[in-house]
Each structure stands twice: as structure tokens, then as C-alpha cells.
Amino acid sequence: MSNARLFWSSMTVSAALMLSACSQPADETTEANADAPAAETTGKTIRIATEGAYPPFNYTNADGSLSGFDVDVANALCEQMQANCEIVAQDWDGIIPGLLAQKYDAVIAGMSITAERQEKVDFSEPYFANTMVWLSNTDGSFDPMAIQNVTLGGQRSTTPGAYLQDNYEGKDGNTVQLYDNYDNAYLDLKSGRSDAVLAEKVSAKSWLADNKEGFGIVGDEIDNNDNIAIAVRKGDGLKAEFDKALSEIRSNGELARLEQQNFGQ
């Protein structure tokens, strides 16, 4: 990630999508349909899975309820579609298998679009764009420009995890340690069992809010074209309904408001 890139790169995606929409000829029928609720989702209960362990995108509160950006986006979309929204927690490793097994209808869980996942599921238009950062001790012991003989942490089955394996596992004396969730990766960083964690910037900043002493983001951001979207089963018409609702909450400013609310500046 280049430091010159604005953190809210999702707004670039938003602008492109809005321009694309504006390029289509408008008529009274199109405008009327845009305001009408989708017949396929009105009054329907949509069951949505999130991880519940990836703040600030999604996390579990002390009372067991789910919160975070993904949860807010899910609720906003269901409201736009006039659908009933039921959000459930699902461990990350089982989140796509659970979707394919029809345990729920969609996944809104900070999930990046990847070629491997696209073989199994369909994705909506992106609702956020990520960048990655190195999180480490700020004593100078970790140099992102000379990564050698260190232990690097991340979460398995994620784009940063795949990036670590592709670029560092078994190379230059490095070891890659992947965890079930970022919480465990951060615990090992804090305890000294790893030298650095590669994470999405918003996740790293969320952890740093409570762990500023001795830790920080080191080096430049890494832009790996990481776009986050909603996953549904192959061929499910729900994709088109989500795309329409996303366009609407992007146009009316609700998506930007939820970003500000969950991520700040």
C-alpha cells in the first residue's frame, strides 16, 4: 500500500460504480423501478453469516450480540430491500462451506474477492477496498524492507495469509504462522512469539487503539487490489438484489456514513 493512497479507497470503487450507473439512459420506468422495493426480497427473511471475530468489521459483544461494519452494512441492505435480516456467527474456516450447505443465504464478513473463492460462490459488487500493513514492535527489530529470519503471523484463509505464504514461507529463513483468527495472531505478536503480523489496515488500527505501547504500523501500506464483497451461492438471484441495494446505499451516502461510524478518519 502506498502512503499516497487515501485510506478510504472504497470511495474510488463507489465513484466508478456511480459513473457506470450514470452512463445508462434513464427513463421514467427506470426511475420508478429504482424507488420500488424488490419484489423478490420484500418481507423475506435473509439469513446472513459473519465471523464475529474480526473487529472492526465484525465482532461479538459481551452479551453475544454481533456488531461492526459488516453487521451495519447487512442491516442497511436488508432495510433497503425491505427484507428481514437475521445475522448469525460462523467460524471463518467454515463460512463458505456453511453457505454452500444452505445454513444461510449470504456471507457479509469482510470477505475478499479471490479467484479461488469465485470458483465456489458468486460475489456482489464490492462494498469496501482494503490495504494491508505490517504490525510489529516499534523498537526497530523488524524491518519490512529486509524481512529475514523472522516469524510472521496472519490469519489463515485470508488474502494477507495467502500473501505471507506466497512471498515469505520458507524463504530467507522466515517462518509463517497462520491462526484461526487475528485475535490469536495479535496475542502472539504481543507476547513476542512472532515478529510481525500482516493484516488489513483497519483491523490493525483497531487493535492498536488498545495496544499502542510499543507497537505500531511499520513501513508502507501494501495495495494488493483487495476488494470486499458479499458472497452468495452460484446463480442465486440474491446477488442482483444485493447489488441494487448496495448501489442505493452508496448513492444516498449511507455506506460512507457507516464507514465513518466504524472506522473514523
Buried (B, 14 or more C-beta within 10 A) or exposed (E): BEEEBEBBBBBEBBEEBEEEEEEEEEEEEEEEEEEEEBEEBEEBEBBBBBBBBBBBBBBBEEEEEBBBBBBBBBBBBBBBBBBEBBBEBBEBBEBBEBBEEEBBBBBBBBBBBBEEBEEEBBBBBBBBBBBBBBBBBBEEEBBBEEBEEBBBBBBBBBBBBBBBBEEBEEEEEBBBBBBBBBBBBBEBBBEEEBBBBBBBBBBBBBBBEEBEEEBBBBBBBBBBEBBBBBBBBEEBEBBBBBBBBBBBBBBEEBBBEBBEEBBEE
